[in-house]
Amino acid sequence: MNEVFMLPFVLIALFITLRMYRQVNQWEVGLRFTLGKLTGKMLPGLNFLIPGFQKMIRVDTRTRNRDLPQQRVITADNVSATIDAVVYFKVVDPEKATLAVQDYEYAVKDRAKVVLRDVVGETHLDDLLAHREEVAAKVRLAVEQFVAQWGLHVELIALQDIHLPEHMQEVIARKAIAERDRQYVIIKSKADVESAKNFAEAARILSGQPGAMELRRLEALQNLSHGTSKVIFDLAKPDGEVRTRVAAMSAAMATDAKAEPEEVVVEQPEAAQRTAGR
């Protein structure tokens, strides 16, 4: 009978004993408040509290990332854009983060939004698209200087995406195409200059060698043999003015063969005709 009567008191004593000890995780810092006054920190593990007189507030000291809502901004050159960003921050001073600001997480996000609009408003669109990391670093520095008084540290602010109006996307695409066309024209003109130099050097070398033009003639005739044209030519070695005429005819035949397949007949030089008549 006495055991049944004492059971409620035992349960109440056990409940009060459990309430006297609080667990603090390794990544947390516990703040002990006695009658509303901060009286110290509580380290990871089990910590003693006086129920009814003391309470504990846990502060997570791990790095946390929070997405910023899409921000509609206007750049320095009056172009509207929508920016998606994310902020990484952590608590470095739990006491300040608890006592100096009511909701430090909301305060960091709100401050980051304001600074982001201000910094982007001073940046031209081309710089924003080409140097977004530098813009994000400038935003992080400005936010860090402000939230440091709350015991917070901003590790990173990243611009995830920049949305532009459709007509601005078309303008940027046309600009990129024009830039590629300009580069193509420059590269092609340089190639033409190099090609002209090589042709000039080749002509100089060929003009200085007695048998060079003859070899070029035979090479041109050999190239013609791969097509559907029928070529008749004299194997007699041309001399003097005849050599020049044969070379010109060979070049003409090569051009005509590439343009349209046809039958080409090369007339024999006069010297060769006289030899055949005899």
Secondary structure, 3 states (H helix, E strand, C coil): CHHHHHHHHHHHHHHHHHHCEEEECCCEEEEEEECCEEEEEECCEEEECCCCCEEEEEEECCCEEEEEEEEEEECCCCCEEEEEEEEEEEECCHHHHHHCCCCHHHHHHHHHHHHHHHHHHCCCHHHHHHCHHHHHHHHHHHHHHHHHHHCEEEEEEEEEEEECCHHHHHHHHHHHHHHHHHHHHHHHHHHHHHHHHHHHHHHHHHHCCCCHHHHHHHHHHHHHCCCCCCEECCCCCCCCHHHHHHHHHHHHHHHHHHHCCCCEECCCCHHHHHHHHC
